[in-house]
């Protein structure tokens, strides 16, 4: 190899390394790319190590560490995505069909519809009913009702939405409705130690949630 050829090859390799680093930096700093990478990686792992529990939901579910629900690695497959509405969470559910060995589908959602979309109660009911129709009959749904937030002005709307969700859960045999509010809130408002920003869960609240789900699954026979 001539000196000129070697220089060209080295320059090409340096350019390729620089491009790879730039792409890696973009993926790591871009939220949508990170989420897409997490979902794609999780899907591949789930085919090799079939999950016992599949999570669908919004940012509450996305941010929670669910490893405590399973005694083995990769026992929980998390499909939840931040900002998801009830309709969008329903769109996450068909991916669970690819994993028939999963016994439980953990669902959270509704706060984005109430807090940011100002969805009418009738729309929340229609969207949640459509969501429940998508749940595979072979999986037990464990539905977490909407937790209160730090703004007391939202309490009545959350209560109304939860009443609808609880009723829809009661219509499906075996469905578990999980109310965290007695554990993370007081008088219709999230307790300060149970939130980082008034909406999302703190690490302490996440630990309470995981334990509550674990107990609900145990009571359901899991």
C-alpha positions in Angstrom: 0.0 0.0 0.0 1.4 3.4 -1.0 1.8 6.2 1.4 -1.0 8.2 -0.5 -3.4 5.2 -0.3 -2.7 4.7 3.4 -3.4 8.4 4.0 -6.7 8.2 2.1 -7.7 5.0 4.0 -6.9 6.6 7.3 -8.8 9.7 6.4 -11.8 7.6 5.5 -11.6 5.7 8.7 -11.4 8.9 10.7 -14.4 10.3 8.8 -16.4 7.1 9.5 -15.5 7.2 13.2 -16.5 10.9 13.4 -19.8 10.1 11.7 -20.5 7.2 14.1 -19.8 9.4 17.1 -22.0 12.2 15.7 -24.9 9.7 15.2 -24.4 8.2 18.6 -24.5 11.7 20.2 -27.6 12.5 18.3 -29.4 9.4 19.4 -28.3 9.9 23.0 -29.5 13.5 23.1 -32.7 13.2 21.1 -35.6 12.1 23.2 -37.6 10.6 20.4 -34.6 8.6 19.1 -33.9 7.3 22.6 -37.4 6.1 23.1 -37.4 4.5 19.6 -34.1 2.8 20.5 -35.5 1.6 23.9 -38.6 0.1 22.3 -36.7 -1.6 19.5 -34.1 -3.0 21.9 -36.9 -4.1 24.3 -38.7 -5.9 21.5 -35.6 -7.9 20.6 -35.0 -8.8 24.2 -38.6 -9.8 24.7 -38.5 -12.3 21.9 -35.4 -14.0 23.5 -36.6 -13.7 27.1 -40.5 -13.8 27.1 -41.8 -11.2 29.6 -44.3 -12.0 32.4 -45.6 -8.5 32.6 -46.1 -5.9 29.8 -46.5 -2.2 30.6 -48.4 0.3 28.5 -49.0 3.9 29.5 -47.7 7.4 29.6 -44.7 9.0 31.2 -45.6 7.6 34.7 -45.1 4.1 33.4 -42.2 5.0 31.2 -40.2 6.5 34.0 -40.8 3.8 36.6 -38.3 1.0 37.2 -40.3 -2.2 37.0 -37.6 -4.7 37.7 -39.1 -5.4 41.2 -42.1 -7.1 39.6 -40.1 -10.1 38.4 -37.5 -12.3 40.0 -35.7 -12.8 36.7 -34.1 -10.3 34.3 -36.2 -9.0 31.5 -39.4 -10.2 33.1 -41.1 -6.9 32.4 -41.4 -5.3 29.0 -42.1 -1.6 29.1 -43.9 -0.1 26.1 -45.1 3.1 27.9 -44.2 6.5 26.3 -44.2 10.0 27.8 -47.1 12.2 26.6 -49.3 9.4 25.5 -53.1 9.9 25.6 -55.6 7.1 26.2 -55.9 6.6 22.4 -52.2 6.4 22.0 -51.9 4.0 24.9 -54.5 1.8 23.1 -52.1 1.9 20.1 -49.3 0.4 22.3 -51.4 -2.6 23.2 -51.2 -4.6 19.9 -47.5 -5.0 20.4 -48.3 -7.2 23.4 -50.0 -9.7 21.1 -46.5 -10.7 20.0 -45.8 -12.1 23.5 -48.5 -14.6 24.4 -46.6 -15.9 27.4 -47.0 -12.6 29.2 -49.8 -13.1 31.8 -50.4 -9.5 32.9 -50.8 -6.2 31.1 -50.2 -3.2 33.3 -52.0 -0.1 32.2 -51.8 3.5 33.3 -53.1 6.6 31.6 -55.6 9.4 31.5 -53.7 12.3 33.1 -52.6 13.8 29.7 -56.2 13.7 28.5 -57.4 15.5 31.7 -54.6 17.9 32.4 -53.4 18.9 28.9 -56.1 18.0 26.4 -59.1 19.0 28.6 -60.9 16.0 27.2 -64.7 15.7 28.0 -65.7 12.9 30.3 -67.6 11.2 27.5 -64.5 11.1 25.3 -62.4 9.7 28.2 -65.0 6.9 28.5 -65.2 6.2 24.8 -61.4 6.1 24.5 -60.9 3.9 27.5 -63.6 1.5 26.4 -61.8 1.2 23.1 -58.5 0.6 24.9 -60.0 -2.2 27.0 -61.4 -3.9 23.9 -57.8 -4.2 22.6 -56.6 -6.1 25.7 -55.8 -9.7 24.8 -58.2 -12.1 26.5 -55.2 -14.2 27.6 -53.8 -11.4 29.7 -55.0 -10.0 33.0 -55.2 -6.2 32.9 -54.0 -4.4 36.0 -55.2 -0.8 35.6 -53.7 2.0 37.7 -56.3 4.7 38.3 -55.1 8.3 37.7 -53.2 9.6 40.7 -53.9 13.1 42.0 -51.5 15.9 41.2 -50.3 18.8 43.2 -53.0 21.2 41.8 -56.2 20.8 43.8 -58.2 22.3 40.9 -57.7 19.0 39.0 -59.0 16.8 41.8 -62.7 16.7 40.8 -61.8 16.0 37.1 -59.5 13.2 38.1 -62.2 11.7 40.4 -64.7 11.8 37.6 -62.3 10.1 35.2 -61.4 7.5 37.7 -65.0 6.7 38.4 -65.4 5.9 34.7 -62.2 3.8 34.5 -63.2 1.9 37.6 -66.6 1.1 36.1 -65.1 -0.1 32.8 -62.7 -2.3 34.8 -65.6 -3.9 36.7 -67.2 -4.8 33.3 -64.3 -7.0 32.4 -63.9 -10.2 34.5 -60.6 -10.6 36.2 -59.5 -6.9 35.6 -57.8 -5.3 38.6 -58.3 -1.6 39.3 -55.5 -0.2 41.4 -56.0 3.0 43.3 -52.7 4.5 44.5 -54.2 7.7 45.8 -54.6 6.5 49.4 -50.9 5.7 49.3 -49.4 8.7 47.6 -51.9 11.5 48.2 -53.9 13.2 51.0 -57.1 15.2 50.7 -57.1 15.0 46.9 -53.6 16.3 46.5 -50.3 14.5 45.8 -48.1 14.4 48.9 -44.9 16.5 48.4 -42.5 13.5 48.8 -44.4 11.5 46.2 -43.7 13.9 43.3 -40.8 15.6 41.7 -42.7 18.3 39.7 -46.4 18.1 40.9 -47.3 15.5 38.2 -44.7 12.7 37.9 -43.8 10.3 40.6 -40.7 10.6 42.8 -38.5 7.5 43.3 -40.4 6.9 46.6 -43.8 7.0 44.8 -42.5 4.6 42.1 -41.4 2.2 44.8 -44.9 2.3 46.4 -46.4 1.7 42.9 -44.3 -1.3 42.1 -45.1 -2.9 45.5 -48.8 -2.2 45.0 -48.7 -3.8 41.6 -46.8 -6.8 43.0 -49.4 -7.3 45.6 -52.2 -7.0 43.1 -50.7 -9.6 40.8 -50.1 -11.9 43.8 -53.8 -11.5 44.8 -54.8 -12.2 41.2 -53.1 -15.5 41.4 -49.7 -14.6 39.8 
